[in-house]
């Protein structure tokens, strides 16, 4: 039998390696910029066209290469970073594998211009498909200029799998930001399609952070410093009140190398315990300097994973450092007793009301029987805080109503009795019905529910209770409103008939380049929703108008930042742009838990929910309502 094992040609071996090292244009940016940093550059310029499809060029003023080194750099496993196996445990450079340039040259058309500072002439080398086509002397500036053209030109399947330019450019921005944050003492610039996106002069770490993320982040930073015999930790973490629901602004650098580590992330989140809301992620940018002999970076081709000799020790040091930083700068949890305070006593909300005597309800009346309470309630309907207090008064009225033991039924007792019954039944530990059972009841039950004329009741400012023929239904007001708004916004984008409230004075806002790029692409899509936003210079926008339902609720910046944050989550879920924006707007504009509603508002919410095409779940997958059967309720008393 003939031999079947053969040695693969270099061109095929390089393409196989490229599948691991060069996954998209951002991978090329990462490798070339890290090489420029390793070369001792003080000025690095990145030029990109068509999100890296057409051109990726990195120009630096580093040490440059000789004619021989320029040719050898394209060979597999050719590197200047290590000489022996022992060097793998003393790595301080970004690169060391010697695979990047060979992999890039196997899937792109490459042009290299390089010159040493001591040399008068430089070298021009052109490679394509793992083959060096030409090499000749040339005049060029000291340093290296590396141009990668037509990426994946010879691998059409890989090129077809690339995402849209906006998506690929965001990945490039991510890699660019990681390199520039790790090297604040180096000048960096980024140009995309002829426009300068970043211009970052050398400075300290705080200056570099504000240069990347914008000046608004400066007052959100808390310094972290810890120096031990084993590890040195420094950097910044964000204040808890500025945490976001989306991960992305979390950075770990070990010996200036960006890494991803869920283990270390857990250490930071543990330090934020008791000061961070659930499912929120703080900003952090932390540098860990450790003896290279105590770590192994040769774990993955992208070198973004790392192993520690004693990971538990690193975990504890990191957790203590972050917690110490938060405590040292007075970042403590703020307790808001007003939020979702269904049992808040109205007479304890101010000094004036604390001095007021507690008045119990009269035996034969559903109202508070004293003149002071009438005066106290005058003019409260237009004030949300006062409406909340009045609602609490009604809650206490229901609790005390039957203490008198009278047989007389006060006026309006039918409604009060049903409300009281709903309160009492909700204290029972009933189980949630499955969605299948809910759907099995058919539309007849839903229609019967939506046509109920009995006044609904709000519990804890979060749920709405309404009776149906078979029992009662419990509605999550926020999830229900998100479903209603989601379908409304989808309809608006189809008909382009969103309502706009114009600003009296236009507001100018600056965003980070990453967010600005995303917002530019969304301008045409958010206009039908009621946004009148125009581009105004580099990374700046003018807000002329906002959707009527959002105007006045939050600042313009908060509204747009929340929109972008939710839209990024939608992109991660691979939703199309319209669905993602509709979800984002629904989350921003929906009524929140703890917000009190009057009877008319609750009934309108119920009617609109059951007019939706899919009233059963919110656009985020949560149930909008559940039903409770009287039969199941009766069993609780057996």
Secondary structure, DSSP 4 states (H G I P E B T S, - for coil): ------PPPHHHHHHHHHHHH-SSHHHHHHHHHHHHHHTT-SEEEEEEEGGGTSEEEEEE-S----HHHHHHTTSTT--SS-SSGGGGGS--SS--SS-HHHHHHHSSEEEEEEE-TT-SSEEEEEEETTEEEEEEEE---SEEEEEEESTTTT-HHHHHT---HHHHHHHHHHHHHHHHHH-TTSEEEEEETTEEEEEE-S--HHHHHHHHH-GGGGGGEEEEEEE-SSEEEEEEEE-GGG-BSS--SEEEEETTEEE--HHHHHHHHHHTTTTS-TT-B--EEEEEEE-GGGEE-TTSTT----EETTHHHHHHHHHHHHHHHHHHTT--PPP-TTTT-TT--GGGSSHHHHTSPP-PPPTT-SS--SHHHHHHHTT-TT-HHHHHHHHHHHHHHHHHGGGG------TTHHHHHHHHHHHHHHTS-PPPPPHHHHHHTHHHHHHHHHT--SPPEEETTTEEEEEETTEEEEEEHHHHHHHHHHHHHHHHHHHT---EEEEEEEEEEE--HHHHHHHHHHHHHHGGGT-EEEE-STTEEEEEEEETTTTTTS-HHHHHHHHHHHHHHHHHTT--HHHHHHHHHHHHHSPPTT----HHHHHHHHHHHTTSSS-SB-TTS-BSEEEEEHHHHHHTT-
